[in-house]
Amino acid sequence: MDGGLTPRGGVRVNGRDYRWPREGLVVVCLDGSSFEYVREAIDAGVAPFLASLVERGFLRTAEAAMPTFTNPNNVSIVTGVPPARHGICGNFFLDRASGQAVMMNDARFLRAETILAAFSRAGATVAAITAKDKLRHLLGAGLTGLCASAEQEGQAVYSAGLSEHVLRRGVELARTAKPDVMYLSTSDFVQHAYPPGSPQANAFYAAVDVHLAALDATGAALVVTADHGMRAKADASGRARIVFLQTLLDDDFGAESATVILPITDPYVAHHGSLGAFATVYVRSSGSVPAMIARLTVERGVEQALGRDAACERFDLPPDRTGDIVVCADGDTRPLEHAVNGRPKNYDAFWVGLNLLAHA
């Protein structure tokens, strides 16, 4: 960590210089907001503020960090570096020493200082409000200032109100406390449940638009981004497309030959449970890795399977928290009838489709 004052009066964090905000800075991360949601809301006429930003050319596209989950991408935003540097590469990883799956939402797993912490240490007033509590500990690492979650403040987790609470609190703080730096991160409950352009999604973005306009009116510099997008992953009937990786590997290579970890697993089971389009495989014998990669690569529903070194280089992942094989789903596959004892098991399910929406 190299946070400190720079000669120009800003701060240096993780090898980069950041200027001191003259009028205050507000960064809003709209969780799960692929631009299609914004575009549909604009076209429906319910997001005039966002429309004005697009019309004035204040729009850039950016690639999400892999895996495209909430925590790795929010941490990438607030540190300015990829998971290979900051260490947060999912919600779970397998601790090779203990053989146990470990949840990675504690600040002790963070390997890079946040920009928020560096500014607060340099004397700036800093505030961070997030929707779900799983992110609060990471955003608050080293931060002297307000760091809270809407969940912690009693808001219903599975509701659009969780995100609206975050933005409402942000507007209140911007008008009263006027922090030098403020970070607001919402929930993707709406995006998991409703597609772009749906009445529910447009209603949500209409509310978001009002709050963003209010934040802009405070005079602070405003940046609005997303942590990841969404993709519909189901057949025409809405049936989920699933490959059961653990079962597949057990059947082809023997029980206990490998352990599949779904890094998306977290306590918010109504969002995505233990299902996701990115999986890591920890292999008992390294000699089996090439054969397993070859087998996974030809499986319908799998877009690519990479060895650890190749995956870490391609996706900027930390090798010690990445499995021997990384598997990415194909978003355009057909249903697969494969389960344990006739029904799915959460620990070994791997989404290539979902009847709602899954992370891109």
Backbone hydrogen bonds, N-H to C=O, Kabsch-Sander energy under -0.5 kcal/mol:
donor,donor_aa,acceptor,acceptor_aa,energy
4,G,12,R,-1.0
6,T,10,G,-1.5
9,G,6,T,-2.1
11,V,18,Y,-2.5
12,R,4,G,-3.1
13,V,11,V,-0.5
13,V,16,R,-2.9
16,R,13,V,-1.7
18,Y,11,V,-3.1
25,L,180,D,-2.1
26,V,221,A,-3.1
27,V,182,M,-2.8
28,V,26,V,-0.5
28,V,223,V,-3.2
29,C,27,V,-0.5
29,C,184,L,-3.3
30,L,28,V,-0.7
30,L,225,T,-3.2
31,D,29,C,-1.1
33,S,30,L,-1.8
34,S,32,G,-1.6
37,Y,34,S,-1.6
38,V,34,S,-0.8
39,R,35,F,-3.1
40,E,36,E,-2.4
41,A,37,Y,-2.0
42,I,38,V,-2.6
43,D,39,R,-2.8
44,A,40,E,-1.7
45,G,42,I,-1.6
46,V,41,A,-2.1
47,A,41,A,-0.7
51,A,47,A,-2.2
52,S,48,P,-2.0
53,L,49,F,-1.7
54,V,50,L,-2.1
55,E,51,A,-2.7
56,R,52,S,-1.6
57,G,54,V,-1.4
58,F,53,L,-2.6
59,L,57,G,-1.7
66,M,315,F,-0.5
69,F,67,P,-2.5
73,N,69,F,-1.4
74,N,70,T,-2.7
75,V,71,N,-2.5
76,S,72,P,-1.6
77,I,73,N,-2.1
78,V,74,N,-2.3
79,T,75,V,-1.3
80,G,76,S,-2.1
84,A,316,D,-1.9
85,R,82,P,-2.0
86,H,82,P,-2.2
87,G,83,P,-2.6
89,C,87,G,-1.0
91,N,263,P,-3.2
92,F,263,P,-0.6
93,F,102,V,-1.8
95,D,93,F,-0.6
95,D,100,Q,-2.9
96,R,94,L,-0.8
99,G,95,D,-3.0
100,Q,95,D,-0.6
102,V,93,F,-3.3
104,M,91,N,-2.7
109,F,106,D,-2.0
110,L,107,A,-1.7
111,R,86,H,-2.6
115,I,78,V,-4.0
118,A,114,T,-2.1
119,F,115,I,-2.3
120,S,116,L,-2.2
121,R,117,A,-2.4
122,A,118,A,-1.3
123,G,120,S,-1.2
124,A,119,F,-2.6
126,V,124,A,-0.6
127,A,181,V,-2.0
128,A,146,L,-2.4
129,I,183,Y,-2.5
130,T,148,A,-2.4
131,A,185,S,-1.3
135,L,132,K,-1.4
136,R,133,D,-0.7
137,H,133,D,-0.7
139,L,135,L,-2.4
140,G,136,R,-2.2
141,A,138,L,-0.9
143,L,140,G,-2.0
145,G,143,L,-0.8
146,L,126,V,-1.0
148,A,128,A,-2.2
150,A,130,T,-2.4
151,E,131,A,-2.3
153,E,149,S,-1.5
154,G,151,E,-1.7
155,Q,150,A,-2.4
159,S,157,V,-1.6
162,L,159,S,-0.9
163,S,159,S,-0.5
163,S,160,A,-0.6
164,E,160,A,-1.9
165,H,161,G,-2.3
166,V,162,L,-1.4
167,L,163,S,-2.1
168,R,164,E,-2.6
169,R,165,H,-2.7
170,G,166,V,-2.0
171,V,167,L,-2.2
172,E,168,R,-2.2
173,L,169,R,-2.4
174,A,170,G,-2.5
175,R,171,V,-1.8
176,T,172,E,-1.6
178,K,173,L,-2.8
180,D,125,T,-1.4
181,V,125,T,-2.0
182,M,25,L,-2.3
183,Y,127,A,-2.3
184,L,27,V,-2.9
185,S,129,I,-2.3
186,T,29,C,-2.5
192,H,188,D,-2.1
193,A,189,F,-1.2
194,Y,190,V,-2.6
198,S,195,P,-1.7
202,N,198,S,-2.8
203,A,199,P,-2.1
204,F,200,Q,-1.9
205,Y,201,A,-2.5
206,A,202,N,-1.8
207,A,203,A,-1.7
208,V,204,F,-2.4
209,D,205,Y,-2.3
210,V,206,A,-1.5
211,H,207,A,-1.7
212,L,208,V,-2.6
213,A,209,D,-2.3
214,A,210,V,-1.8
215,L,211,H,-2.3
216,D,212,L,-2.5
217,A,213,A,-1.8
218,T,214,A,-0.6
218,T,215,L,-1.1
219,G,216,D,-1.6
220,A,215,L,-0.6
221,A,24,G,-2.9
223,V,26,V,-2.6
225,T,28,V,-2.9
231,R,358,A,-2.5
233,K,354,L,-0.8
233,K,356,L,-0.5
235,D,239,R,-1.9
238,G,235,D,-2.0
241,R,233,K,-0.5
242,I,240,A,-0.6
243,V,350,F,-2.3
245,L,243,V,-1.3
246,Q,348,D,-0.9
248,L,244,F,-2.5
249,L,245,L,-2.7
250,D,246,Q,-2.6
251,D,247,T,-2.7
252,D,248,L,-2.1
253,F,249,L,-2.7
254,G,250,D,-1.6
257,S,254,G,-1.7
259,T,282,Y,-2.9
261,I,280,T,-3.1
265,T,262,L,-2.0
269,V,267,P,-1.7
271,H,268,Y,-1.6
272,H,268,Y,-1.2
273,G,268,Y,-0.7
275,L,272,H,-2.2
279,A,327,V,-2.7
280,T,261,I,-2.4
281,V,325,I,-2.9
282,Y,259,T,-2.9
283,V,281,V,-0.6
284,R,257,S,-2.7
286,S,284,R,-0.5
288,S,285,S,-2.3
289,V,286,S,-1.4
292,M,288,S,-2.4
293,I,289,V,-2.7
294,A,290,P,-2.3
295,R,291,A,-2.2
296,L,292,M,-2.9
297,T,293,I,-2.4
298,V,294,A,-1.0
299,E,296,L,-1.2
302,V,299,E,-2.2
303,E,301,G,-0.6
303,E,328,C,-2.2
304,Q,328,C,-1.6
306,L,326,V,-2.7
308,R,324,D,-1.7
311,A,307,G,-2.7
312,C,308,R,-3.0
313,E,309,D,-2.1
314,R,310,A,-2.3
315,F,311,A,-2.9
316,D,312,C,-1.1
317,L,312,C,-1.0
321,R,318,P,-1.5
322,T,319,P,-1.4
324,D,281,V,-1.2
325,I,281,V,-1.7
326,V,306,L,-2.9
327,V,279,A,-3.1
328,C,304,Q,-2.8
329,A,277,A,-2.3
330,D,301,G,-3.2
338,H,336,L,-1.4
340,V,343,R,-1.1
341,N,339,A,-0.5
342,G,339,A,-0.5
343,R,340,V,-1.9
348,D,345,K,-1.1
349,A,346,N,-1.1
350,F,243,V,-1.0
351,W,276,G,-1.1
352,V,241,R,-2.4
353,G,241,R,-1.1
354,L,233,K,-7.5
357,L,192,H,-1.0
358,A,231,R,-2.2
360,A,229,G,-1.0
